[in-house]
Amino acid sequence: MRCVICFESVLPEVNWTNFLLVQKEVKLCTTCFEKFDVITEPGCPLCGRADSSGVCYDCERWEGSSYQGVLTKNVSVFSYNDFARELVARWKYRGDFTLIEAFAEAAQTKYKNYFQMMEADLVAIPLSKERLLERGFNQSDALITLLGVSPHRFLKRRGSEKQSKKGRSERLLGENPFILVKPTERPVVLVDDIYTTGMTVRHLALLLREAGCPEVYSFTLFR
């Protein structure tokens, strides 16, 4: 077996405890595995930011705006360090789709611990047709499939402009780039690869909540 990130050979550990058990396939070498920064004790109870001692400054500002209370909580698997940034670039922008296997076990475990007992609809972040054609896949769809669930299509994107090209003030004052196409009265978990400012998930959460959704969470690989 070879590491899905660096392609070095990976030898599974065999001891008397697991000798008679079926060995699961190891996807990562030790070197790559140790470069992930797993979030074990998130500091901010709202967004999961690890380096905060309580509700972080960004979430305080969100809760003091028109988006107050629209997002119940964000849960993330890893901190978005330099190693993660390079992996996301390879996976999402350079077409190295098999890298999703590097995230599989940790993502499935975190999701199970937080959300599996909740009767919720998993919703992907919609991409524009142009962005989908450019990338070849929707990373949110891929992550939901990785969790063993089919994504729901409750929303769509108005246009193709990237929110990342706008400043925070411009995003807050601008038109919501998403449209609700189907309401739900069940809790929703929005699934994406990265939580950065929280603007995207709050845009979506606002539409869902205004249409009767009782709670909106987000689940992301990186924070």
TORGUDREN-309029 format. One line per field, with one value per residue (C-alpha): residue number from 1; residue in one letter; x, y, z. Coordinates in pm, 1 decimal. Last residue first. Layout:
n NUM; ...
res A; ...
x X; ...
y Y; ...
z Z; ...
This chain:
n 223; 222; 221; 220; 219; 218; 217; 216; 215; 214; 213; 212; 211; 210; 209; 208; 207; 206; 205; 204; 203; 202; 201; 200; 199; 198; 197; 196; 195; 194; 193; 192; 191; 190; 189; 188; 187; 186; 185; 184; 183; 182; 181; 180; 179; 178; 177; 176; 175; 174; 173; 172; 171; 170; 169; 168; 167; 166; 165; 164; 163; 162; 161; 160; 159; 158; 157; 156; 155; 154; 153; 152; 151; 150; 149; 148; 147; 146; 145; 144; 143; 142; 141; 140; 139; 138; 137; 136; 135; 134; 133; 132; 131; 130; 129; 128; 127; 126; 125; 124; 123; 122; 121; 120; 119; 118; 117; 116; 115; 114; 113; 112; 111; 110; 109; 108; 107; 106; 105; 104; 103; 102; 101; 100; 99; 98; 97; 96; 95; 94; 93; 92; 91; 90; 89; 88; 87; 86; 85; 84; 83; 82; 81; 80; 79; 78; 77; 76; 75; 74; 73; 72; 71; 70; 69; 68; 67; 66; 65; 64; 63; 62; 61; 60; 59; 58; 57; 56; 55; 54; 53; 52; 51; 50; 49; 48; 47; 46; 45; 44; 43; 42; 41; 40; 39; 38; 37; 36; 35; 34; 33; 32; 31; 30; 29; 28; 27; 26; 25; 24; 23; 22; 21; 20; 19; 18; 17; 16; 15; 14; 13; 12; 11; 10; 9; 8; 7; 6; 5; 4; 3; 2; 1
res R; F; L; T; F; S; Y; V; E; P; C; G; A; E; R; L; L; L; A; L; H; R; V; T; M; G; T; T; Y; I; D; D; V; L; V; V; P; R; E; T; P; K; V; L; I; F; P; N; E; G; L; L; R; E; S; R; G; K; K; S; Q; K; E; S; G; R; R; K; L; F; R; H; P; S; V; G; L; L; T; I; L; A; D; S; Q; N; F; G; R; E; L; L; R; E; K; S; L; P; I; A; V; L; D; A; E; M; M; Q; F; Y; N; K; Y; K; T; Q; A; A; E; A; F; A; E; I; L; T; F; D; G; R; Y; K; W; R; A; V; L; E; R; A; F; D; N; Y; S; F; V; S; V; N; K; T; L; V; G; Q; Y; S; S; G; E; W; R; E; C; D; Y; C; V; G; S; S; D; A; R; G; C; L; P; C; G; P; E; T; I; V; D; F; K; E; F; C; T; T; C; L; K; V; E; K; Q; V; L; L; F; N; T; W; N; V; E; P; L; V; S; E; F; C; I; V; C; R; M
x -1143.1; -1108.7; -1315.7; -1646.1; -1979.0; -2232.4; -2542.9; -2887.4; -3179.9; -3561.6; -3595.0; -3907.0; -3843.4; -3662.3; -3432.4; -3335.3; -3264.1; -3061.3; -2867.2; -2754.4; -2615.3; -2477.4; -2294.4; -2131.6; -2034.7; -1860.7; -1531.6; -1320.6; -1500.3; -1345.1; -1446.0; -1824.1; -2130.5; -2443.6; -2624.9; -2999.8; -3267.2; -3606.6; -3887.1; -3747.5; -3782.2; -3708.7; -3559.6; -3386.3; -3168.9; -2802.9; -2576.1; -2740.0; -2715.2; -2430.1; -2403.6; -2252.4; -2029.4; -1900.9; -1822.5; -1624.8; -1422.4; -1505.3; -1290.0; -1362.3; -1733.4; -1651.5; -1871.9; -2060.2; -2422.3; -2746.2; -2640.3; -2885.8; -3055.4; -3250.0; -3070.7; -3019.6; -2698.6; -2705.6; -2541.8; -2248.6; -2021.9; -1796.1; -2105.8; -2147.1; -1781.3; -1806.7; -2122.8; -1947.6; -1642.9; -1860.2; -1692.2; -1520.8; -1344.2; -1400.5; -1736.0; -1862.3; -1739.2; -1913.3; -2238.0; -2238.4; -2170.1; -2419.7; -2291.6; -2411.3; -2699.6; -2721.6; -3076.3; -3103.3; -3235.5; -2959.3; -2800.2; -2525.6; -2445.7; -2166.8; -1973.6; -2064.8; -1951.5; -1620.2; -1558.4; -1653.2; -1431.4; -1131.0; -1166.8; -1220.8; -981.4; -690.5; -937.6; -1044.1; -697.6; -833.9; -973.0; -636.5; -800.7; -568.4; -819.9; -1011.5; -776.2; -435.9; -537.0; -706.3; -389.0; -172.1; -396.4; -405.7; -25.0; -19.5; -270.4; -649.6; -728.6; -889.1; -1228.0; -1469.6; -1806.4; -2001.8; -2290.8; -2647.8; -2621.6; -2910.3; -2873.9; -2784.7; -2744.0; -2882.6; -2572.9; -2456.8; -2431.4; -2205.7; -1982.1; -1949.4; -1879.0; -1585.9; -1446.5; -1444.6; -1690.1; -1461.7; -1089.3; -1017.7; -731.8; -936.8; -1206.4; -1507.1; -1754.8; -2009.1; -1849.9; -1520.1; -1230.2; -1253.7; -1105.3; -996.1; -930.7; -688.8; -383.6; -277.7; 98.7; 119.9; -73.8; 166.5; 473.0; 293.8; 195.9; -165.2; -431.6; -400.6; -631.7; -809.5; -651.6; -897.9; -826.1; -607.3; -287.8; -468.0; -378.7; -67.4; 87.1; 87.0; 133.1; 38.7; 328.2; 282.4; 499.2; 548.7; 292.1; 309.4; -64.5; -245.9; 19.8; 107.4; 0.0
y 2548.6; 2243.4; 1939.8; 2116.1; 2037.0; 2317.4; 2329.0; 2469.6; 2436.0; 2459.3; 2499.7; 2711.6; 2909.0; 3193.0; 2932.0; 2784.4; 3119.6; 3238.5; 2912.5; 2949.2; 3298.4; 3186.5; 2892.4; 3119.6; 3395.1; 3174.7; 3364.9; 3057.5; 2724.4; 2485.2; 2162.6; 2193.6; 2024.6; 2209.4; 2005.5; 2068.2; 2016.9; 1911.2; 2142.5; 2171.1; 2432.3; 2370.5; 2609.3; 2852.9; 3096.6; 3178.0; 3476.9; 3681.9; 4036.7; 4246.6; 4440.4; 4157.2; 4044.1; 4395.1; 4439.9; 4112.9; 4194.2; 4027.1; 3796.4; 3503.7; 3529.9; 3396.9; 3526.8; 3256.0; 3359.0; 3290.0; 2969.4; 2691.6; 2563.2; 2267.4; 1993.7; 1716.8; 1514.1; 1131.2; 981.5; 746.5; 1006.5; 999.4; 1080.4; 1394.6; 1481.9; 1437.8; 1646.8; 1924.9; 1907.0; 1957.1; 1791.1; 1864.8; 2172.3; 2411.8; 2262.2; 2291.8; 2651.5; 2747.5; 2574.0; 2764.1; 2563.8; 2470.7; 2401.8; 2049.7; 1971.4; 1687.8; 1652.0; 1586.9; 1320.7; 1356.7; 1037.0; 1055.5; 1420.1; 1481.2; 1158.0; 1010.7; 1323.7; 1325.2; 955.3; 986.4; 1290.5; 1126.9; 806.8; 972.8; 1265.3; 1096.4; 915.6; 1254.4; 1270.5; 1046.5; 1356.9; 1499.8; 1739.6; 2037.1; 2280.7; 2084.9; 1806.5; 1960.8; 2300.0; 2132.1; 1937.6; 2249.3; 2434.0; 2133.8; 2131.1; 2505.9; 2477.5; 2477.5; 2315.9; 1975.0; 1805.6; 2097.4; 2141.7; 2462.7; 2549.1; 2679.7; 2903.6; 3151.2; 3278.8; 3637.7; 3684.6; 4040.2; 4134.5; 4114.6; 3735.9; 3764.9; 4014.7; 3791.4; 3501.5; 3686.9; 3785.6; 3428.4; 3279.8; 3125.9; 3071.0; 3089.4; 2912.3; 2610.7; 2786.4; 2557.9; 2809.3; 2843.5; 2696.9; 2876.1; 2687.1; 2358.4; 2069.2; 1785.8; 1971.0; 1748.9; 1926.0; 1702.5; 1686.1; 1370.8; 1169.0; 1273.1; 1139.3; 829.0; 719.2; 753.2; 531.2; 217.2; -60.0; -232.6; -553.4; -834.3; -953.4; -1244.2; -1038.2; -734.5; -768.9; -981.0; -705.8; -596.5; -233.8; -168.2; -91.8; 218.3; 274.9; 639.1; 789.2; 1136.6; 1197.0; 868.4; 680.8; 356.5; 0.0
z 1022.2; 798.8; 704.1; 751.0; 914.9; 937.2; 1154.5; 1077.2; 1316.5; 1295.3; 914.8; 858.8; 538.9; 718.8; 875.4; 538.7; 376.9; 676.2; 691.5; 330.7; 379.5; 714.9; 556.4; 300.1; 543.2; 798.5; 760.1; 685.1; 720.5; 469.6; 289.0; 300.1; 448.3; 562.2; 827.8; 828.2; 1093.1; 952.0; 842.5; 491.9; 218.8; -152.0; -407.5; -172.3; -367.2; -305.2; -370.7; -90.3; -216.7; -87.0; 239.3; 443.3; 158.4; 93.1; 461.7; 471.0; 160.6; -168.9; -381.3; -148.4; -235.7; -581.2; -862.3; -1053.6; -1017.1; -830.4; -658.0; -577.0; -265.3; -127.3; -318.1; -58.3; -52.5; -39.5; 269.7; 333.9; 492.8; 184.5; -22.3; 188.1; 128.7; -248.3; -269.7; -77.8; -306.9; -614.0; -910.5; -1241.5; -1108.4; -1401.0; -1502.1; -1145.2; -1123.2; -1448.1; -1353.5; -1023.4; -711.2; -440.0; -86.0; -11.8; 222.7; 473.0; 608.5; 980.2; 1214.7; 1473.0; 1604.3; 1341.0; 1407.5; 1654.7; 1711.6; 1372.6; 1190.1; 1373.2; 1296.8; 929.7; 884.4; 1053.1; 849.2; 511.9; 503.9; 325.4; 98.5; -38.7; -191.5; -469.1; -641.3; -746.2; -993.4; -951.7; -799.9; -535.9; -433.7; -497.5; -358.6; -61.0; 11.9; -4.9; 240.5; 473.5; 501.6; 561.1; 848.3; 825.7; 1160.8; 1123.0; 1174.2; 1190.0; 1364.1; 1308.9; 1538.6; 1545.4; 1240.7; 1202.3; 1559.1; 1471.7; 1097.0; 1107.8; 1308.1; 1670.4; 1659.7; 1356.6; 1535.4; 1840.0; 1604.8; 1449.9; 1791.7; 1919.3; 2169.5; 2431.8; 2485.4; 2112.2; 1933.4; 1821.5; 1619.8; 1643.1; 1497.4; 1778.1; 2091.3; 2021.3; 2179.7; 1994.5; 2192.1; 1963.7; 1639.5; 1446.0; 1305.3; 1017.5; 967.2; 1182.5; 924.8; 649.9; 833.8; 961.9; 612.0; 511.3; 354.3; 567.9; 447.6; 733.1; 863.2; 932.2; 1284.9; 1386.8; 1428.4; 1572.2; 1938.8; 1884.7; 1673.6; 1311.2; 1213.6; 853.9; 616.0; 403.5; 96.5; 0.4; -236.8; -72.2; -25.9; -93.1; 106.8; -66.3; 0.0
